[in-house]
Amino acid sequence: MIKPLIKVIIPAYNEQDSIANVINDIPNIVEEVIVISNNSTDNTEINAQKAGATVLTESRKGYGYACLKGMEYIENQAILDPHHIPDIIVFLDGDYSDYPEQLIELIEPILKDDIDFVIGARVKNLREEGSMTPQQIFGNWLATFLMKMFFGAKFTDLGPFRAIKYPKLLALNMEDKTYGWTVEMQLKALKQKLSYVEIPMKYRNRIGVSKVSGTVKGSIFAGIKILGWIFKYSFK
């Protein structure tokens, strides 16, 4: 991949205060930034468009629904024009907790070492204090511990900032509609024996309140979904 074609998918629900910052910090090696407004009721869509992103809407609430909408858009593009088939897809949150400029570091293992899948790991020494809630930290530990125990995985995080070769992404046949999207991708990558690495990433306090880890209900449902995927694959 001398000049890879890269597209970024950003699910966003009411991220009007952060979305332009995210888009503006994405390196210009990216061919297209696709923001999926997941039933937003604020100015997320307007601000994303002004910042230069392609904006789609998905009325069904759920992180996975938004990601699948972005993938569907890319697939339809490829049908109409094969020159639009990307080499790499990057997933990134719209809350500005990740550092979009680190996308260069994220995709480097794919470009230099032909790795299939890269996770941006939110390591403790690079995390801003308070940027991850106690339930997030525990949930990440438990999920990655179980993946190690059942599958011999080396993951340490379920970080949403991730990059994957486009053909490998299609082969995963992603299906989760809500909170289990990230862990489903990692489990299927393990099952299909994709090569993967983690890259330590900086992480800061998000702009606004998290719709998942910021609520008791969101944390409980996310935990149930993540554990459900792990045990489903453990006994297949």
C-alpha positions in Angstrom: 0.0 0.0 0.0 2.0 2.9 -1.2 -0.9 5.4 -1.2 -3.7 3.7 0.7 -7.2 4.9 0.3 -8.5 5.5 3.9 -12.0 6.3 5.1 -13.0 7.2 8.6 -16.3 6.2 10.1 -17.5 8.3 13.1 -20.7 7.4 14.9 -22.1 10.5 16.6 -25.1 11.1 18.9 -25.5 14.7 20.0 -21.8 15.7 19.7 -22.3 19.2 18.4 -19.6 20.6 20.6 -16.9 18.2 19.7 -17.5 16.8 16.2 -15.8 19.7 14.3 -12.7 19.3 16.5 -12.5 15.6 15.7 -12.9 16.1 12.0 -10.4 19.0 11.8 -7.7 17.0 13.6 -7.9 14.0 11.2 -4.8 13.9 9.0 -5.3 14.9 5.3 -4.1 11.5 4.1 -7.8 10.4 4.8 -9.8 10.4 1.6 -13.2 10.7 3.3 -14.6 11.3 6.8 -18.1 9.8 7.2 -20.1 11.0 10.2 -23.2 9.0 11.0 -25.7 11.1 13.1 -27.3 8.5 15.3 -30.7 10.2 15.8 -29.0 13.4 17.0 -31.3 16.2 18.1 -28.7 19.0 18.2 -26.4 20.6 15.6 -24.1 17.6 15.1 -25.1 17.2 11.5 -24.7 20.9 10.6 -21.3 21.2 12.4 -20.0 18.0 10.8 -21.0 19.2 7.3 -19.3 22.6 7.9 -16.1 20.8 8.9 -16.1 18.9 5.6 -17.5 15.5 6.5 -19.9 13.4 4.6 -23.0 13.2 6.9 -25.4 10.3 7.0 -28.3 9.8 9.4 -29.4 6.6 11.2 -32.6 6.9 13.2 -32.2 3.6 15.0 -30.3 4.2 18.1 -27.2 2.1 18.6 -23.4 2.4 18.1 -23.5 -0.7 15.9 -26.4 0.6 13.8 -24.4 3.8 13.1 -21.2 1.8 12.1 -23.2 -0.5 9.9 -24.8 2.5 8.1 -21.3 3.9 7.4 -20.2 0.5 6.0 -23.3 0.3 3.8 -22.5 3.7 2.4 -19.0 2.6 1.5 -20.2 -0.6 -0.1 -22.6 1.3 -2.2 -19.9 3.7 -3.3 -17.7 0.8 -4.3 -20.5 -0.7 -6.5 -20.9 2.6 -8.3 -17.2 3.3 -8.6 -14.5 0.6 -7.9 -12.0 3.4 -7.5 -13.7 4.2 -4.2 -13.0 0.9 -2.7 -10.9 1.7 0.4 -7.8 -0.1 1.7 -8.3 0.8 5.3 -11.3 1.7 7.4 -10.7 3.7 10.7 -13.3 3.9 13.4 -13.2 6.9 15.7 -15.6 8.3 18.3 -17.1 11.8 17.9 -16.5 13.0 21.5 -12.9 14.2 21.1 -11.6 11.8 23.7 -9.1 10.2 21.3 -6.5 12.2 19.4 -7.4 12.0 15.7 -4.0 13.1 14.6 -2.6 9.8 16.0 -4.3 8.1 13.1 -0.9 8.1 11.4 0.5 5.9 14.2 -2.7 3.7 14.2 -2.4 2.7 10.6 1.4 2.3 10.5 1.4 -1.4 11.4 -0.9 -2.1 8.5 1.3 -0.1 6.0 4.7 -1.3 7.2 4.1 -4.7 8.6 0.9 -5.8 6.7 -1.0 -6.2 10.0 -4.8 -6.8 9.4 -6.2 -5.0 12.5 -5.0 -2.4 14.9 -6.5 -1.2 18.2 -5.7 2.1 19.8 -5.1 1.1 23.4 -6.0 3.6 26.1 -3.1 2.8 28.3 -3.0 4.1 31.9 0.1 6.2 31.6 -1.3 8.1 28.5 -4.8 8.6 29.9 -5.9 11.9 31.3 -7.2 11.5 34.8 -10.9 10.8 34.9 -11.1 10.1 31.1 -12.3 6.6 31.8 -14.9 5.7 34.4 -14.2 3.0 37.0 -16.9 0.8 35.2 -15.1 1.3 31.9 -11.7 0.3 33.3 -13.2 -2.8 35.1 -15.2 -3.7 32.0 -12.2 -3.5 29.7 -10.1 -5.6 32.2 -12.8 -8.3 32.5 -13.5 -8.5 28.8 -9.9 -8.7 27.8 -9.1 -11.2 30.6 -11.9 -13.5 29.4 -10.7 -13.2 25.8 -7.2 -14.1 27.0 -8.5 -17.1 29.0 -10.8 -18.5 26.3 -8.9 -17.5 23.1 -5.3 -16.7 24.1 -5.9 -13.2 23.0 -3.4 -10.4 23.7 -5.9 -7.5 23.8 -5.8 -5.2 26.7 -8.5 -2.8 25.6 -11.8 -2.5 23.7 -10.7 1.0 22.4 -13.1 2.4 19.8 -10.2 4.1 17.9 -9.2 1.2 15.5 -8.1 0.5 12.0 -8.7 -2.5 9.8 -8.1 -3.6 6.2 -11.3 -3.1 4.4 -11.5 -6.7 2.9 -10.9 -8.1 6.4 -13.7 -5.9 7.8 -16.1 -7.2 5.2 -15.1 -10.8 6.0 -16.0 -10.3 9.6 -19.7 -9.9 8.7 -20.4 -7.5 11.5 -23.9 -7.6 13.0 -24.1 -6.1 16.5 -26.4 -3.1 16.5 -25.6 -1.6 19.9 -23.0 -1.8 22.6 -21.3 -5.0 21.5 -19.7 -3.7 18.3 -16.1 -3.3 19.5 -15.9 -6.7 21.2 -17.7 -8.5 18.4 -15.0 -7.2 16.0 -12.2 -8.4 18.2 -13.7 -11.8 18.8 -14.3 -12.3 15.1 -10.8 -11.2 14.4 -9.6 -13.8 16.7 -11.8 -16.5 15.2 -10.7 -15.7 11.7 -7.0 -15.5 12.9 -6.4 -12.0 11.7 -3.1 -10.5 12.6 -3.5 -7.7 15.1 -1.5 -5.4 17.4 -2.3 -2.7 19.9 -0.8 0.8 19.7 -0.7 2.8 22.9 -2.7 6.0 22.5 -3.3 9.2 24.4 -6.8 9.6 25.8 -8.5 12.7 27.3 -11.7 13.6 29.0 -14.5 13.7 26.4 -16.5 16.8 25.5 -20.0 16.4 27.0 -21.4 13.4 28.9 -21.0 9.8 27.7 -24.3 8.2 26.6 -23.0 4.8 27.7 -20.5 4.8 30.5 -21.9 8.1 31.8 -25.1 6.4 32.9 -25.9 3.4 35.1 -28.3 2.0 32.5 -25.8 2.4 29.7 -23.0 0.7 31.7 -25.2 -2.3 32.6 -26.4 -2.9 29.1 -22.9 -2.5 27.7 -21.6 -5.0 30.2 -24.3 -7.5 29.4 -23.8 -7.2 25.7 -20.0 -7.5 25.9 -20.1 -10.5 28.1 -22.8 -12.1 25.9 -20.6 -11.9 22.8 -17.7 -13.4 24.7 -19.6 -16.4 26.0 -21.4 -16.9 22.7 -18.0 -17.3 21.0 -16.5 -19.3 23.8 -18.9 -22.1 23.4 -19.2 -22.1 19.6 
